[in-house]
Amino acid sequence: MAISDRDSEHERTWQGVLEAWGPPHQPGDWASPGVWAVLQLAAEEPVLRRLFVWTSMNELHVSATGDFRDYSVEPFPAIAASTSGFVVMTHPWGPDHAVLESTDPAAALACMVRLTEDQVSPAGAE
């Protein structure tokens, strides 16, 4: 089975983000350990791995197009890492759209996956 250019780009995007956020983390860097915790879990989640991944500051996002600049038309949730835990937000992201606050990265990721599943339709379905 041949790997398409899109699949290769998709995998490169995931690998690049994982490498960028991996340890070692700098002293005083409060965001990277939290983002890294959810990224590791996200990398193992089939629903999210079908999408492109991108990060912004202390947030984990996914995209169907791979163009993070086009996020305004994609209704996917995001996870923000903070010093006190994780916040899952629906789109458009922000404090007014928080649906879960947790100290558990697995709980935050499970919430993101559930919300993402609601936005991703099966292939060929309209």
VMD Tcl script that draws the C-alpha trace (Angstrom):
set ca {
  {0.00 0.00 0.00}
  {1.46 3.34 -1.06}
  {1.54 6.21 1.36}
  {-0.02 9.36 -0.06}
  {1.65 12.78 0.08}
  {-1.10 13.91 2.45}
  {-0.43 10.97 4.77}
  {3.28 11.79 4.75}
  {2.61 15.46 5.48}
  {0.16 14.44 8.18}
  {2.72 12.19 9.88}
  {5.48 14.80 9.57}
  {3.20 17.33 11.27}
  {2.56 15.00 14.22}
  {6.23 14.07 14.53}
  {7.31 17.70 14.37}
  {4.92 18.76 17.12}
  {5.90 15.82 19.32}
  {9.60 16.61 18.89}
  {9.07 20.32 19.55}
  {7.26 19.78 22.86}
  {9.22 16.80 24.18}
  {11.56 16.93 27.16}
  {13.84 18.17 28.41}
  {11.85 21.23 29.41}
  {13.53 24.41 30.54}
  {13.41 25.38 34.24}
  {10.46 27.68 34.83}
  {8.63 26.49 31.70}
  {5.17 25.86 33.08}
  {3.44 25.19 29.73}
  {5.58 22.55 28.05}
  {5.14 19.74 30.60}
  {1.35 20.05 30.44}
  {1.18 20.28 26.66}
  {3.60 17.34 26.44}
  {1.36 15.27 28.74}
  {-1.71 15.69 26.54}
  {0.29 15.41 23.30}
  {1.63 11.99 24.29}
  {-1.92 10.80 24.91}
  {-3.25 12.45 21.75}
  {-0.62 10.74 19.63}
  {-2.12 7.38 20.65}
  {-5.73 8.39 19.95}
  {-7.00 7.28 16.49}
  {-9.71 9.96 16.32}
  {-7.13 12.71 16.74}
  {-4.38 11.04 14.68}
  {-6.64 11.19 11.62}
  {-6.40 14.98 11.91}
  {-3.47 17.37 11.72}
  {-2.13 18.61 15.03}
  {-0.96 22.10 15.88}
  {-0.14 24.03 18.99}
  {-0.43 27.63 20.02}
  {1.30 28.91 23.15}
  {-0.04 26.44 25.75}
  {-2.84 24.91 23.64}
  {-3.29 21.68 21.69}
  {-5.44 21.88 18.55}
  {-6.40 19.63 15.64}
  {-7.30 20.49 12.06}
  {-8.82 18.63 9.14}
  {-7.01 20.76 6.57}
  {-3.58 21.05 8.13}
  {-3.72 24.82 7.79}
  {-3.84 26.20 11.30}
  {-4.48 29.65 9.86}
  {-7.87 28.36 8.65}
  {-9.07 27.41 12.12}
  {-12.07 29.73 12.06}
  {-14.05 27.32 9.86}
  {-13.13 24.18 11.79}
  {-15.22 23.57 14.91}
  {-12.79 21.34 16.77}
  {-12.16 21.70 20.51}
  {-8.80 22.52 22.07}
  {-7.01 21.81 25.33}
  {-5.16 24.53 27.21}
  {-2.53 23.54 29.76}
  {-2.09 25.74 32.81}
  {-0.23 25.61 36.08}
  {-3.35 24.17 37.73}
  {-4.28 21.58 35.09}
  {-6.11 21.46 31.79}
  {-9.10 23.22 30.26}
  {-11.04 21.78 27.33}
  {-12.68 24.48 25.25}
  {-15.13 24.31 22.38}
  {-14.67 26.52 19.35}
  {-14.27 29.48 19.36}
  {-11.78 28.88 22.13}
  {-11.71 30.92 25.27}
  {-12.82 30.97 28.90}
  {-16.48 31.41 27.92}
  {-16.36 28.08 26.06}
  {-14.73 25.90 28.71}
  {-16.50 22.56 29.05}
  {-14.10 20.77 31.40}
  {-11.39 21.74 33.86}
  {-9.29 18.89 35.22}
  {-5.92 18.13 36.73}
  {-5.94 14.83 34.79}
  {-4.57 15.02 31.23}
  {-6.33 11.76 30.34}
  {-9.72 13.18 31.38}
  {-9.09 16.32 29.34}
  {-8.05 14.31 26.31}
  {-11.07 11.98 26.61}
  {-13.33 15.04 26.60}
  {-11.55 16.47 23.55}
  {-11.89 13.16 21.73}
  {-15.61 12.93 22.49}
  {-16.20 16.48 21.25}
  {-14.05 15.84 18.17}
  {-15.97 12.67 17.33}
  {-19.13 14.77 17.35}
  {-17.58 17.04 14.68}
  {-16.02 14.40 12.40}
  {-18.53 12.69 10.17}
  {-17.90 9.20 8.77}
  {-16.27 9.08 5.34}
  {-18.77 9.79 2.64}
  {-21.54 10.90 5.00}
  {-23.10 14.31 4.70}
}
mol new
graphics top color blue
foreach p $ca { graphics top sphere $p radius 0.5 }
foreach p [lrange $ca 0 end-1] q [lrange $ca 1 end] { graphics top cylinder $p $q radius 0.2 }
display resetview
